[in-house]
Structure formats: C-alpha cells, structure tokens
Amino acid sequence: MSYVGLDIGTTSVRAIAFEVDGTILATSSRDLTTMHPGQGRVEQDPNEIATHSIEVLHDLAGALDETPRSIGIANQRETVVAWENQTLKPLAMAISWQDRRGASLCEELILAGNEDLIRRTTGLTLEPYFSATKYAHLVSELGISSRNGIQLGTVDSWLLANLTSNEQSLTDLTNASRTSLLNISSNEYDEQLGDLFGVPLDLLPIPLPSNAMFGEITHPSLQPWLGVPIHAVLGDQQASLFGQGCTAIGDTKATMGTGTFLLTNSGTKRLGPQTGLITSIAWNLSGAENTFCLEGSIFTTASLLDWLIEVIGIASNNESLQELARSVRTSEQVTILPFFLGTGSPWWSKDTPAVLAGLDSSSSKGQIARAAFESIALQIAKISEEIGHQLGSQISSLKLDGGLSNLDFLCQLIADQTNLDCHASDLAESTAFGAAMMSAVGMGDIQPESLRTSYSARKTFDPSANRISAKSREKRWNAYLNKLGLNAK
C-alpha cells in the first residue's frame, strides 16, 4: 500500500510514493524556474508550478502497479498566487517567499506601533518574508476590492484548485499560520490584521486541519487516479518536522535546502511571544489541539553555495566545494555572512548586507569554501542556542535533512559548532515523506507517534571533544556581527 507525497519546493517539484516504513516505490521530479525581475523581487510562474505538479503525479501513475491510498501535499510556504476562480487563470506571477517588496509596508506598520500586536496574534515577526505583504501588493497592484471571482492563496491552495473540483478554496492551518493574518490561538483570520495589511479576508482560502480531507483528484490528465483523496496539506518545513518523527516536545530538525529552517516541537501549549524566533502551528489534527513549533529561519544556505559555484566559479558542484573546504585546515580570517535576503533569525534585520571579509593575497579557494560551510554551521548554532533558551532546556540532539544533509563535512561542522549529536536522516526526502504520512494519519492508517519510533539516521555526527576551533569561529563571527550592528552576545 502506497502513500504519495507531492513536494512543491522552491527549485523543484517532486512526487514520491512511499510505504509506511519509508521505502520509496517511485519518484519523479521537475525543476522550477525562479525569476528576479528587479531589486528584491523574486517570482515564479503559477502555471509552471501547476503543470509540473500534474506531470510528476502522472509519471507516478504510470510507474506504480496500484493506485495510492492517498496523497499529501507539502509546499513552499509564504509564496502567494492570485487567480480567477472559474478559469484558473493566474492574474500575476507568483510572489516568492524570498521576495522583499513588502519591506516598506513592514516599516510603516512598525512605525505605527503594530509590531507587538502582530507578534502576539500570529506568533510571527513583522517581516516581508511572510505572506500578508505579498497579498497586500497583489490587492493593490490588481485593484482587487472584493472576491468578484478572484482568489488569493498560497501554493497549496493554487494546487488544490488545479487538482480537484472543490467549490471552496482551501488551505491548512500550518500554511495559514505563515500569512501574518491568522490568530494562532483561535485558528481564525483576524479582521484587525486584515485591515492593517489591506487584505480582504474573504479572498483567502479556508484553513482546515493538516490531516483533513482536501478533495479528490479530478484532473483529466490523472485518469488512473481519479477519486484518490488528498488527505493532507502542510507547509514544507512542518511536513519535514513530521516526517522526521519530531512528535515529542523538544524534538528538533534542520532542513538544509535553499535556506535552512530549524523547527522544534514545542507542544500543545503556545509559548509566550518570542524574540529572535517565531512560533507557528506545526500541525493540527482533526479534533485535536494545535501542536506548535518554534522556528529559526536562515534564508541563504544552498543558495550561498550556488553563488560560489555559479557566480564566483570556485567549484563545479557542492561535492567539489566540500572537497575544497576539506583541503584546508582553517579558513584563517576569511568570514562570510550570507545575508543576501536579510539576516533571518534571530536578528530579523531586513537591510543588513551579505559580507565576504578577511581576505588577503594569500586567501585561497579552499578557505572561501570552508568559510561558507562555517557560516551555515554558525547560524544553526546560534538558533539552536536560542531554541534551548526559550524552551527552558537545551535540545538534546538535532536531526538534519534536505539536500545538504548528504555533505558529511557540513554535518560534522554543525555537530562541532552546536555541540550536539547530529543525525543525518536516512531519508533525505523527509518533506515528501511527512506529507505522505500525514495523509496516512488522515486515512486512519497510522498514528503520528509511529514516526518517532521508526526514525533512522544515515549517520550520526558526534561533536568534537576539542571546542577550541568552534569557540574561535564563534568569536570571529560575533565580531563581524557587531560591526554590522547586530548586537551579538
């Protein structure tokens, strides 16, 4: 019996069929195009996202001997789409989670004293990263005043509209909790926040529990799977948290992809308004309370390595970049602060630039490569320390997944810098797996706790007993943070 996870990421769409033990039965993927039409603007084509999603599901339909039991969707969060309900015609390009055009609106709301209200209500900081400012831009740009056959939604809602015959637009509570418009205590959109951002709430999809029934496949291109239920939707990072079996308080994972996102299961009792970290809904199961998570968001990870490969040209791929980093004992004074999209957690500075510093005539490609990997480990260490502080106890270990979790050099650096046992997942595709298994929960076939007991690691990285190098890196990193006015401890 198989369950399908449809994972719509930033750079690709993947459909993977799993058995409940994590065995992969079939897989298909397509690359997605990202456009940068102007300073701080990042867009994707909604039609490409929908078409590629249907294509990879069609591939799986041809590869599997049996119809899957159910499908779960995991999607890049915060990216927004506007479309006509009847025709499914997009009204504009999708505005990516990486887009920064909402920064000026955030500044206006901060100056007007609304930051605390938004944090108390939504668990989020006031940042263009989240969906509300992107929705506000579309409403203003397109002149939308009320529904009038127009729908706004995140990528999950857009896909549900394309895959099903639902009369209503739907989303799940994990995605809704990333909009800056949802009260995460009541699980309802907040009228005051809708007014502040200028977003008519009747344009937004209805939020349901993560394991709800979101409709049946009706798209004609998926004839063999007509009627298969879509029984789960989650934001991709929450899907990864679930797929990694982080079902107990304090269980923590870091997914290393385009960015890196550390999430910790913080239980059913919401912690007070946080600084540095954000609080979101990890998942909501039908008839149960929210499970919350603390999150630290790093915006530039694999995209930093891509920049070194494609722009600077010091290596041909991530593996050769890793070998360069391994070829030197130390990065010397070379330091990278990869803030191409602002700092993310825990500083949330929108305007801080990226920095490549400490170079002299003897600096080598290996030292630059090593500094890049160190910058990832240092940010993860900073966030894991903050998570422990806000939970009231240090996290015991860290589960690593995503494409970069296959790089042993990076995993060991993270273990050394965090002083935590780091478990590289045996299943790098834990996002798709989490969505598939949430659909199995929705079907009543498994219990969430089973994922924790069945978790296995590809390899465990123990921290070095010698902490001198890690402390030295941290000291140099903090010195540069201070120069940028980020008030490092």
N, C-alpha and C positions, 0 to 999 in steps of 0.2 A: 504494500500500500504506500503510495507516494503523496507528498505534500509539496506544493510549488511555492518558492519564494521569488517574487518579482522585485528586484532591487534597482531602483532608479537613482543612480548616483550622479555626481557632478560631471564625470568624464565618460561614463558608460552606463548602459542598461544591461542587466544580467537576469536571466531566468534560470533557476536551478531547481531540479526535482530531488527531494531528499526522502530517505526513510527516517523514522524517528530516531534512529541511533546516529544520524549524521551522515550515513552513507549517501554519496552523490550518485544518482542514477542517470542524469543527463543534464547538460548545461548548454547555454547559448548566450552570446553577448553581441552588442553593437556599441561602437563608440559614439559619443555625443559631441557636438560642436559647441564651443563657447566663444562668444563674440565680445569684443571690447570696443564699443563704438565711440567712446570718449573717456576722459579722465574720470576714474571712479565708477564707470558704468560697465556692468557685466550682464550679458543677456544670453538666452538660449531660445531655440525655435520650438514652440509648443508642439507643432505638427511633427517635428523630428522625434521629440520625446514620445509622442503617442504612437507614431508609425513604428519606431524601433521596438517599443514595448510589445506591440502586437506581433511583430516579426519574430522576436525571441520566444514568445509563447507559442507561435506557430511552429517554430523549429522543434520545441519540446514535444508538441503534439505529435509530430512525425517520428520523434526518437523514442517515445515511451510506448510500451506494449499495452498499458492500461491507462484509462482516464484517471487523473489525480483525484484524490479525495477532496481537496480544497486548495485554494490559493490565498497567499498572504502578500500584501504589498508593503514594501519599505521604500521610503522616498527621501531624497534630499530635502531637508527642511527649509522653511522660510522663503524658498523660491515661489513666486506668485504668477498666476495667469489670469487673464480676463478673456471671456468668450461669450458668443451668442448661444443661448440655451438650445434653440431649435436646430441650428445649423452646425453647431460645434466649430464655428469659425473663430479662431483667435483674433482679438481686437488689437493686439500688440505683441511684441516679443515678450517672452517670459523674463521677468526681472530676477536675476540670480541672487541667492543668499549672499554672494560675495559683493554685490553691488553696494555702493556707498552714496548714492544720490540723495538718500534721506538724511544725510548728516545735518543739513541746515535746519530741517524741521526739528530734529532732536535738540539742537542748540536752542531753538525758540522755546521748546517745551521745558527745557532745563531752566532757562532764564525766567520763565513764568512760574517756576516753583513746582513743577509736576513730577519731578523725578521720584520722590518718595511715594507718592500715590501709585505710580506705575509699578514700582518695586513691590509695594505691599499687596497690590491686587494681583499682579501677574507673576511675581517671582523673578522678573527679568529686569536687567538694567535698561536704561533708555539709550538705545543703540540702533543705527541704521541696518544692522545685521538682521534684525527681526522683521516680520512681515508687514507690520502696520504702516511704516513709512512707504513701503513699496506699493501697498494698496492705495495709500493716500495719493501717491504720484499718478497711478493709473486713473483714479477717480477724477483728479484734476485735469490730467492730460487728455482724457477721453470725454470729459464733460458729463460724467455719469452722475445723475442725481437720485435715481431710484432704480429698482430692479429692471423694469421695462425689457424683459427678456435677456438681461445681461447677468452674467455670473462672475464673481471673483472666487478664486480658490488657490490653494497650494497644489503641488504637483499630484498628490494623491487624489484630490477631488477631480482634477482635469482627467486623470486616467480612468477613474470610475465612470465619468461621463462618457468616455470613449468606449469602454469595455462593456457597459451594462445599459439597460433601458430604464434606469432609475428615474422617477419623476422628480425627485428632490436631489439636490446636490448634497453630498455627504463628505465628512472628514472624520478623523478620530481625535480623541482628546489630547494625544501626545502632540500632534501637529497643531491643533488649535491652541495649545499652551505655548506655542512659539510665535504667536502673532502679536503679542503685546495687547491683545483685545479680550482675552479670556480671564475671568476670575477663577483662579485655580483652586479656590476653596468651594465655590458653588458650582463649578463646571459650566458656567453660562457666560456668554459675551456680556461685557459691561458697557452700558449705554453712555456713561460719562467718558469712558476711554474712546468709544466710537466718535463722540463729539469732539474730543480733544484732537484726534488724528484726522478728523474729517472723513471718516469711513462709514457709510450707511451699513448698519449691521445686517439688514435684510438681504444684502448682496452676498453674504458669506455662507459657506456650507454648514449644515447641521452637524455638530460634533457628537459622535457615538463612542461607546466603549471600544477598546482596541480589538477585542475578540468578537465584535458584533457581526451580524450578517450584513454585508455591504452591497449585496446584489449578486446576480448570476451572470455568467458570461453570455452575451447575446451577439457579439460582433460576428458578422458573417465569415470573416477570414479564419475564425477559430471554430469551424463547423464541428470537428470531433469533440470539442469541449463545451458545446452549448449546454447551459444549465449548471455547469460547475460553479459552486459557490465561492465567492470572495469573502472569506470569513475572518479576515484580519487586516488591519491597516495600522502601521506605526511609522513615526519618524525614524530615519535610518539609524541614528545613534541609540535610540531606545530599543530598536529591534536588535541591535548588536548587544546591548546590555542583557536583553532577554536571552538571546542566542548563546551568550557566554555563560549562562546559568547563574547570573548575579541576582538571585531571588531572595537573598538574606541581607539584612541591614549591614552596611559596611563593605559588601562585595563591590569591587571596583574594576572597571575596564578602561583601556585606552585604545581607541580605534585610530590607526595612523594611515590616513589617506591624503587627499588634497590638503586637508587640515588635520589636526588631531583633537579628539574630543574625549576627555576623561569624564566618566559618569560613575557616580556612586549611589547605590540603592540606599535611600535614607528613610525608608519605611512608610507607613501609612499616616504618620503624624507629620504635618508640614513643619519644617523648622522656620524660625523667625526670619524676617527679611535679611538677606545676606549681603555682604560686600565682597567684591572680588569674584565670587562665584554666583551662579544663577540657580534657581530652583525651577524645575519643570515637572510635569507628570511623566513618570517612567512608563506606566501603563495603567489602564483602568479595565478591570474585568467585569463583565455584566453582573450587576447585583452586588458588587463589592466596592470598598473604598478605593480611592486613588492610592497607588504606590508612587511615591515621589522620588526624585533623584536630585542630587547636587551635581552641577556640571561646571567644568572648566573648559573653555573653548580656545583652541590655538588655531588661528586662521591659515597659517602658511607652514606646511610640512613637506609633503611630496612635491608641492608646487615650488618650494625652495630648491629641492634637488633638481627639478625640471629646469629651473632658471640657470643653475650652474652648468647643466648639460647643454641646454639649447641656446642660451644667450652668451654665457661666458665660455662655454666649449671646453671645459677641463676634463670631461669624460663622455663616454658614449651612452651609458645607461647607469642605473642605480647600482648594479653589481660592480661595474668598473669604478664607480665613485667610491664604493665601500672599500675596494682594494687600494685605491689611492689613500684613503683615510687610514687604513691599516699600515701603510708603508712608512708612516712617521710615528715617532714615539709620543710627540706632543704637538699641539697646534701653536706652540710658543705663545706669542701675544696676539695672534690672529683671532678675531672675535666677530661673530655675525649675530646681529639682532634682526631677524627676518620679518620685520613689521610692514610688509608690503600692503596689507589691508588694515593697518592699525594693530594695536597690541593684543586685542582679545583679553582673556583672563590672565592675571587677576586685576590688571590695571585699567582696562577698558578706555584706553586713550585713542581717539579717532584719528588724530593728526600726527602721531609720532612716526617718523620715517624709519625705513629699514636702514641698517648700518653695516658696512663691512669695514672693520677698523683693525689697527695694529699691524699693518703691512709695512715691510721694509724691503730692500732689494734682495734679501735672501729668502723671502717668503716663497713657499712652494705650492704647487697644486695640491699636494697631499695635505699641507697644513690648512688650506682653504676648505678642502673636503672634510677634514676632521672637524674644523670649526663649525661647519654646517650641521653635522651629526650631533656635536656637542650642544648646539643651540636648541635642538629638539629635546634632548635629554634634560637640559637645564629648565626649560619651560615646563616640562612634565613634572620635574621635581618640585618646582615652585607651586604648581597647582595641587599636587598630592599632599604637600605640607599644609596647604590652606584647607584642603578637604578634611584632613585629620583634625585641624584646629576647630573647624566648625562642627564636625561630628562629636567632638569631645574626646576622641581617642584616635590614635594613629591607625590608618588602614594596615591590614596585615600583609597584603600582597597585591599585585597588580597583574591583571590579565591583558595581554596585548593581542590585537588582531588588526586586520587591514593589510594592504599590500606590503607595507614596510615592515611588518612583523616577521617577514621572511629574512630580513637582514640581521644576522646574528651579531655583527659588530654594534649596530644601533641598539639592539635589545640588551646587550651587555652594558653599554654605556648608560642606558636608562636604569638598569639594576644598580650600577655603581653610584649614579647621581642621586637616586631616590633612597638608596639603602633599603630596598625592598626586594623580596623574591619576585621575579617577573616571569610569568608563564606565557610563552608564545603559543597561541591557540593551535591545536591540531587542525582546526578548521578555519582557514583564513576568511572564508565566506560566511562569517557568523551573522552578518546583517541579513542576508537572504535566508539563512537557517532560522534566525529568530522570527522573521515574518512567517515562514512556513510553519514553524512550531506553534506560534500564536494562533494560526488558523486551525491547527490540530486541537489546541485548547478550546477554541470556539466550537469545534465539532464535538467536543466532549470526549475526545480520544486519549488525551494525556492530561496530567496535572503539571502546573508550572514547576513544582519542586523537582520533578524528574530530571530537568535540565541541569540542575546543580549537581546531582549525584552522578550524572553520566559525563560530566565535563572531563576532557582530557587535553593535555598540553603536548605540543610538538617537542618542546624543550623548555626546561626551567633554567633561568639565569640567576645565580646567586650573587649578591653584591660582594665586591672585593673587600677583604678584611682591611686593606690599606685605604683609608679615606682621605689621604693627603691630596691626591690628584683631584678628587671630586671637590674638596674644600677650596683648592686653588682655583679651579674653574669657576666655582660659585662666587668667589671673591672678585675675580676679574669681571665676570658678568654683572655683578651688582655695581661695580664701579662705573660701568658704562650706562647702566640703568639710571644711576644718579646723575650722570651727565645729561641724560635725556629728560631729567626732571620727574622720573617715575618713582622716586622716594623708596628705593629698595631698602629692606631691613638690614 
